[in-house]
Amino acid sequence: MPDLIRPSTTQSEAPPALNPADSRSLSRRFGRRALIGVVVLALALGGLSLWNGRRADPTGADIQASPGWSASTTPVPNSIGHIHTLVRNPRTGQTLAATHTGLVELTRTGSATLVGDARDDLMGLAADANGTLWASGHPAGPTSTPTSLGLIRSTDDGATWVDVSRRDVTDFHALTVRGSTVIGASGDSLLTSVDGGITWAAGARTAVGTLTLDTSALWVTTPEGLQRSNDNGRTLIPVQDAPALVMGALAPDKTVWGSTRSGAIMRWLGDRWDTVATVKPGEQIESILGISASEVLVTTPTRLIWIAAES
């Protein structure tokens, strides 16, 4: 997220005080695999279609779009289970999701297609400027002991993956990449590699929702709100007066998007935050993808919600 972020207090959503129940809920949201949920690759031809067997699609009346914006929904196909992370291919514009059953391409019509042959439970997912995919999670199939993928990489649009490091050691729930720098969140700690994921150094300790590494800084959404690091995650500094963002995303055109605990979908306008839509209380936003200054995609357990500026 660009260093132009200097949120206005008049447009920000002030972080609400947390009671113990909220804290436990947030801990589960940010700290555990089942509830954690940013620019990837081309669909491998001949993938398996998952269009059949979709969840019921709510009416959408519980999504309040702000004036000048519209929201449309499509159901999440049952076959792909939980969506952990959304990314977008900077070269092709395709949208990919890290899911319980592997890497999936999503479209505006609601279709979903598995990419490649691997059916691993992918958690963290990111892509560098060249279109290389980086991921983490858990191997597919039953295992007698807990295992993790560590850091894996694909240079063929997700068709195949190779091990990079930390196999059976680390499960990164969030990843971000810039050049040879890779930063991941595992448990309540940040880990940083400056040599393409080969060696790692421990960083700040915090529960993490999303990570975004841009040209100026690392931006981290946490239960306490938006934080910034100027030293690749070694230390974190709260972004004063920012909304209580629990997720953030940077679109290819550098537009900054975020979502809050109360379900507000917000866009940074350079001098203030603007709420473009609100998802009903109680329906958890699980991932967010900034597409452009005029479009954003968010997911809940049951649906994909496409929010766009009206022409």
C-alpha positions as CSV (number, residue, x, y, z in Angstrom):
1,M,0.0,0.0,0.0
2,P,1.6,3.3,-1.1
3,D,3.2,5.5,1.5
4,L,0.7,8.3,0.6
5,I,-1.6,6.7,3.2
6,R,-2.4,9.4,5.8
7,P,-5.9,8.6,6.8
8,S,-8.3,11.4,7.7
9,T,-9.9,11.0,11.1
10,T,-13.2,12.4,9.8
11,Q,-13.5,9.6,7.2
12,S,-12.0,6.7,9.2
13,E,-13.9,4.0,11.0
14,A,-12.5,4.2,14.6
15,P,-11.4,0.8,15.9
16,P,-14.1,-0.4,18.4
17,A,-13.1,-1.6,21.8
18,L,-12.9,-5.4,22.0
19,N,-14.7,-7.4,24.6
20,P,-13.2,-10.9,25.5
21,A,-15.6,-12.6,23.2
22,D,-14.5,-10.4,20.3
23,S,-10.9,-11.0,21.1
24,R,-11.4,-14.8,21.1
25,S,-13.2,-14.5,17.8
26,L,-10.5,-12.4,16.2
27,S,-7.8,-14.8,17.5
28,R,-9.6,-17.6,15.8
29,R,-9.9,-15.5,12.6
30,F,-6.3,-14.5,12.4
31,G,-4.5,-17.3,14.2
32,R,-6.0,-20.6,12.9
33,R,-5.9,-22.3,9.6
34,A,-9.6,-22.8,9.1
35,L,-10.4,-19.1,9.2
36,I,-7.5,-17.2,7.6
37,G,-7.7,-16.3,4.5
38,V,-3.3,-11.0,-3.0
39,V,-2.0,-11.6,-8.3
40,V,-1.5,-14.9,-10.0
41,L,-1.7,-17.0,-13.1
42,A,-3.2,-18.5,-16.2
43,L,-5.6,-21.4,-16.2
44,A,-4.2,-24.7,-17.3
45,L,-6.2,-25.9,-20.2
46,G,-8.5,-28.8,-19.7
47,G,-9.0,-28.2,-15.9
48,L,-11.8,-29.8,-14.0
49,S,-15.0,-27.7,-14.0
50,L,-16.6,-27.2,-10.6
51,W,-19.7,-25.4,-11.7
52,N,-22.0,-28.1,-10.5
53,G,-23.0,-28.4,-6.9
54,R,-23.1,-24.8,-5.7
55,R,-24.2,-23.3,-2.4
56,A,-27.5,-21.5,-2.3
57,D,-27.1,-17.9,-3.4
58,P,-28.5,-15.3,-1.0
59,T,-30.6,-12.5,-2.4
60,G,-27.9,-9.9,-1.9
61,A,-30.3,-7.6,-0.1
62,D,-28.0,-7.7,2.9
63,I,-25.2,-6.1,1.0
64,Q,-25.6,-2.3,1.1
65,A,-23.8,-0.6,-1.8
66,S,-23.0,3.1,-1.4
67,P,-24.4,5.6,-3.9
68,G,-22.6,5.2,-7.2
69,W,-21.7,1.6,-6.6
70,S,-23.4,-1.7,-7.3
71,A,-22.8,-5.2,-5.9
72,S,-23.5,-8.6,-7.5
73,T,-23.1,-12.1,-6.0
74,T,-22.4,-15.6,-7.2
75,P,-22.4,-18.7,-4.9
76,V,-19.1,-20.4,-3.9
77,P,-19.1,-23.8,-5.5
78,N,-19.4,-26.5,-2.9
79,S,-16.6,-28.5,-4.4
80,I,-13.9,-26.0,-3.6
81,G,-14.7,-25.6,0.1
82,H,-13.2,-22.7,1.9
83,I,-11.4,-19.8,0.0
84,H,-8.4,-18.7,1.9
85,T,-6.8,-16.1,-0.4
86,L,-7.5,-14.3,-3.6
87,V,-4.8,-13.2,-6.1
88,R,-4.8,-11.7,-9.6
89,N,-2.5,-12.5,-12.5
90,P,-0.8,-9.2,-13.5
91,R,-0.2,-10.5,-17.0
92,T,-3.5,-12.1,-17.8
93,G,-6.0,-10.5,-15.4
94,Q,-7.2,-13.9,-14.2
95,T,-8.4,-14.4,-10.7
96,L,-7.1,-17.3,-8.6
97,A,-8.1,-18.6,-5.2
98,A,-6.2,-20.7,-2.7
99,T,-8.7,-23.3,-1.4
100,H,-9.0,-26.5,0.6
101,T,-8.8,-28.5,-2.7
102,G,-6.0,-26.7,-4.5
103,L,-5.6,-23.7,-6.8
104,V,-8.9,-22.5,-8.5
105,E,-9.6,-20.0,-11.2
106,L,-12.7,-17.9,-10.6
107,T,-14.8,-15.9,-13.1
108,R,-17.4,-13.2,-12.9
109,T,-20.1,-15.7,-14.0
110,G,-19.4,-17.8,-10.9
111,S,-17.6,-20.6,-12.6
112,A,-14.6,-22.2,-10.9
113,T,-11.9,-24.4,-12.5
114,L,-9.2,-26.4,-10.7
115,V,-5.7,-25.5,-12.0
116,G,-3.1,-28.2,-12.3
117,D,-3.2,-31.7,-10.7
118,A,-2.2,-30.8,-7.1
119,R,-5.1,-30.8,-4.6
120,D,-3.2,-29.5,-1.6
121,D,-4.9,-27.3,1.0
122,L,-3.5,-24.0,0.0
123,M,-3.4,-21.2,2.6
124,G,-1.0,-18.3,1.7
125,L,-0.8,-17.4,-1.9
126,A,1.1,-14.6,-3.7
127,A,2.6,-13.7,-7.1
128,D,5.6,-11.6,-8.0
129,A,5.8,-9.1,-10.8
130,N,6.9,-11.7,-13.2
131,G,3.9,-14.0,-12.6
132,T,5.7,-16.6,-10.5
133,L,3.3,-18.1,-7.9
134,W,4.3,-18.6,-4.3
135,A,2.2,-20.6,-1.9
136,S,2.0,-22.5,1.4
137,G,-0.5,-24.8,3.2
138,H,-0.9,-28.5,3.8
139,P,-0.4,-31.5,1.6
140,A,-3.4,-33.3,0.2
141,G,-4.5,-36.7,1.6
142,P,-4.5,-38.2,5.1
143,T,-1.3,-38.0,7.1
144,S,-0.4,-39.6,10.4
145,T,1.4,-36.5,11.7
146,P,0.8,-32.8,11.0
147,T,2.7,-31.7,7.9
148,S,3.0,-28.4,6.0
149,L,4.1,-27.5,2.5
150,G,6.5,-24.8,3.7
151,L,7.1,-22.4,0.8
152,I,6.4,-23.8,-2.7
153,R,6.7,-22.1,-6.1
154,S,5.2,-22.4,-9.6
155,T,6.6,-20.9,-12.8
156,D,4.0,-22.5,-15.1
157,D,0.8,-20.8,-14.0
158,G,0.1,-23.2,-11.1
159,A,0.3,-26.4,-13.3
160,T,3.2,-27.7,-11.2
161,W,4.9,-26.7,-8.0
162,V,8.4,-27.2,-6.5
163,D,9.6,-27.1,-2.9
164,V,11.6,-24.0,-2.0
165,S,12.1,-24.3,1.8
166,R,10.6,-25.2,5.2
167,R,8.8,-28.3,4.2
168,D,7.1,-29.9,7.2
169,V,8.2,-26.9,9.3
170,T,6.1,-23.9,8.4
171,D,2.6,-23.2,7.2
172,F,2.4,-19.6,6.0
173,H,-1.2,-18.4,6.3
174,A,-0.3,-15.1,4.5
175,L,2.4,-14.4,1.9
176,T,3.7,-11.3,0.0
177,V,6.5,-11.1,-2.5
178,R,8.6,-8.2,-4.0
179,G,11.6,-9.2,-6.1
180,S,13.7,-11.6,-4.0
181,T,12.0,-10.6,-0.8
182,V,9.4,-13.0,0.6
183,I,7.5,-12.3,3.8
184,G,5.2,-14.8,5.4
185,A,3.0,-15.1,8.5
186,S,3.1,-18.3,10.5
187,G,1.2,-18.5,13.8
188,D,1.7,-15.2,15.5
189,S,5.1,-14.4,13.9
190,L,6.4,-12.8,10.7
191,L,9.3,-14.5,8.8
192,T,11.3,-12.7,6.1
193,S,13.6,-14.0,3.4
194,V,15.7,-11.7,1.1
195,D,17.0,-14.5,-1.1
196,G,13.9,-15.9,-2.7
197,G,12.7,-18.0,0.2
198,I,15.9,-20.0,0.9
199,T,16.9,-18.6,4.3
200,W,14.7,-16.9,6.8
201,A,14.8,-14.4,9.7
202,A,12.2,-14.0,12.4
203,G,10.4,-10.7,12.6
204,A,7.6,-9.0,14.6
205,R,5.1,-11.1,16.6
206,T,1.5,-10.4,15.8
207,A,-1.6,-12.1,14.5
208,V,-2.0,-11.3,10.8
209,G,-4.9,-11.0,8.4
210,T,-3.1,-9.9,5.2
211,L,0.3,-8.9,4.1
212,T,1.1,-6.4,1.3
213,L,4.7,-5.5,0.4
214,D,4.9,-2.5,-1.9
215,T,7.9,-0.3,-3.0
216,S,7.8,1.7,0.2
217,A,6.9,-0.6,3.1
218,L,5.2,-3.7,4.4
219,W,1.6,-3.3,5.3
220,V,0.0,-5.7,7.8
221,T,-3.6,-6.0,8.9
222,T,-4.0,-7.2,12.4
223,P,-6.7,-7.5,15.1
224,E,-5.5,-4.1,16.3
225,G,-5.8,-2.6,12.8
226,L,-3.5,-1.5,10.1
227,Q,0.3,-1.5,10.8
228,R,3.3,-0.6,8.8
229,S,6.9,-1.9,8.7
230,N,9.9,-0.1,7.2
231,D,12.3,-2.9,7.9
232,N,10.7,-5.9,6.1
233,G,8.7,-7.0,9.1
234,R,11.2,-6.8,11.9
235,T,9.2,-4.1,13.6
236,L,5.7,-2.8,13.2
237,I,4.2,0.7,13.6
238,P,0.5,1.3,14.0
239,V,-1.0,3.5,11.2
240,Q,-2.7,6.2,13.2
241,D,-6.3,7.0,12.6
242,A,-6.7,4.3,10.0
243,P,-10.0,2.3,9.9
244,A,-10.0,-0.9,11.8
245,L,-8.9,-2.9,8.8
246,V,-8.7,-6.7,9.2
247,M,-7.9,-7.2,5.6
248,G,-6.2,-5.2,2.9
249,A,-5.4,-5.5,-0.8
250,L,-3.4,-3.5,-3.4
251,A,-4.9,-3.4,-6.9
252,P,-2.5,-3.5,-9.9
253,D,-3.2,0.2,-10.5
254,K,-2.0,0.8,-6.8
255,T,-5.5,1.4,-5.5
256,V,-5.7,0.5,-1.8
257,W,-8.7,-1.5,-0.6
258,G,-9.6,-2.8,2.8
259,S,-12.4,-4.4,4.9
260,T,-13.3,-3.9,8.5
261,R,-14.7,-6.1,11.3
262,S,-18.1,-4.4,10.8
263,G,-18.2,-5.5,7.2
264,A,-17.3,-2.1,5.5
265,I,-15.5,-2.4,2.2
266,M,-13.3,0.7,2.0
267,R,-11.1,2.4,-0.7
268,W,-8.3,4.8,-0.1
269,L,-8.7,8.0,-2.1
270,G,-5.4,9.6,-1.3
271,D,-6.6,11.8,1.5
272,R,-9.4,9.8,3.0
273,W,-11.1,6.4,3.2
274,D,-14.4,6.0,1.3
275,T,-16.9,3.2,2.1
276,V,-18.2,1.7,-1.1
277,A,-20.3,-1.1,0.4
278,T,-21.2,-2.9,3.6
279,V,-21.8,-6.6,4.1
280,K,-24.3,-7.5,6.8
281,P,-23.1,-8.0,10.3
282,G,-22.5,-11.7,11.1
283,E,-21.4,-12.7,7.6
284,Q,-17.7,-13.0,7.8
285,I,-15.6,-11.5,4.9
286,E,-12.8,-14.1,4.3
287,S,-10.8,-12.6,1.5
288,I,-10.5,-9.5,-0.5
289,L,-9.0,-8.7,-3.9
290,G,-8.5,-5.2,-5.4
291,I,-9.1,-5.4,-9.1
292,S,-8.9,-1.7,-10.0
293,A,-9.9,1.7,-8.6
294,S,-13.5,0.9,-9.6
295,E,-13.8,-2.8,-8.7
296,V,-13.1,-5.1,-5.8
297,L,-14.0,-8.7,-5.0
298,V,-14.7,-10.0,-1.6
299,T,-15.7,-13.5,-0.4
300,T,-17.7,-14.9,2.4
301,P,-18.2,-18.6,3.3
302,T,-21.1,-18.8,0.8
303,R,-20.6,-16.3,-2.0
304,L,-18.4,-14.1,-4.1
305,I,-19.3,-10.5,-4.0
306,W,-18.3,-8.3,-6.9
307,I,-18.5,-4.6,-6.1
308,A,-18.1,-2.1,-8.9
309,A,-18.5,1.7,-9.6
310,E,-21.5,2.5,-11.7
311,S,-20.8,4.1,-15.0
